[in-house]
Amino acid sequence: MSRVITAFRASPDRGRGLARDMRVRWALEELGLDYAVCLVDFAELRAPAHLARNPFGQIPTLEDDGLVLFESGAIVLHLAQSAKGLLPDQPHPRARAINWMFAALNTLEPPILELESALLGESDKAWTAERRPLIEQRIDQRFAALSTRLGAAPWIDGAFSVGDLMLVSVLIRARGPGILDRHPVLRDYVARAEGRPAYQRAFAAQRAVYLASRG
Amino acid sequence: MSRVITAFRASPDRGRGLARDMRVRWALEELGLDYAVCLVDFAELRAPAHLARNPFGQIPTLEDDGLVLFESGAIVLHLAQSAKGLLPDQPHPRARAINWMFAALNTLEPPILELESALLGESDKAWTAERRPLIEQRIDQRFAALSTRLGAAPWIDGAFSVGDLMLVSVLIRARGPGILDRHPVLRDYVARAEGRPAYQRAFAAQRAVYLASRG
């Protein structure tokens, strides 16, 4: 098999599907593509072999028939272009699906990453409790805008696409801090996505890796 | 002309080319594509006409022959796929150029946005002075990794591509706070990109809009 992704041997999210390999596994399952997983320990992230795959020392990466990619957005887009199922055939709907991928990664995810930085990297700082509502407000504003656009539709623009896959993957990261529950339209959207068999296969696969790491 | 972008009538960056329409203008100039600009005031960003284009109320947007896109990454990718000049023809180099676009937007830009949030949105808070070095450290780590990968090469992966266009567009946002100057490999990379005639045409166009707004 020529398609190999990297993932954490012991993910810091404890198998809750928040690590970015989950997005890639989910896309692979939606597309019905086989893949193998190369597990890496934290210490290996900074080793030359992994930095050759990803200069920023993160997971996931994809090696596919000699091609090496390291951004989850680029990997999912590449896979979606390789097989049918996640991108509309018509040019305009296709461009709009890709637009929603970028919205997930460059409009919705940055304030969520900021909250994660605060809760993980600045948890010992006196200011974090007071800052937290400011960051959550930035997330809430964007979630409210997305809720308005989604409305009563099952998916963001017609049939389920890479746009939905990436939006849901990002929204899920705001569940732990309780933000997603404040936005019922998005909470239901995430639940709908989690009910997809491909999601469940991907979730089970990443969870099995974490459980195995605990021995 | 069917291709219309939106931009600020009076950009908060005072015409320094940091607003996200600059990325799109630059891509259009590199590709030799004509475009018109629809200027919007801040008050119009939340008006129904603009929210129909972009539910998050931001600029830029693109309307191209009936297609409406609102993420600068998606717009630049769409344009690069519409004309020759910013994407390699071969599938592997093409996928890698797109990978660098995502790296710019989802790995490099989030900590820069976090610094902008701190300096603009939390400038009145007592903690901002103490937090600033923590955020800059996150940016420096990623800039160091990118510097190592770029090395002595003029562009990130062969010929100039959308990957370079987006990396440079993001790196420029770290010049004001003095971070870019700490990374000479990247500072020279940005200077090389700024020397491109297409960059200069795009920069002059957005600057002329700002100067006109001052009457």
Interface residues (C-beta under 8 A of the other chain):
Chain A: L51 P55 F56 G57 Q58 G66 L67 V68 L69 F70 E71 S72 G73 A74 I75 L77 H78 P91 H92 A95 R96 I98 N99 M101 F102 A103 L105 N106 T107 E109 P110 L113 E114 S117 G121 E122 K125 A126 W127 E130 R131 L134 R138 R142 A145 L146 T148 R149
Chain B: L51 P55 F56 G57 Q58 G66 L67 V68 L69 F70 E71 S72 G73 A74 L77 H78 P91 H92 A95 R96 I98 N99 M101 F102 A103 L105 N106 T107 E109 P110 L113 E114 S117 G121 E122 K125 A126 W127 E130 R131 L134 R138 R142 A145 L146 T148 R149
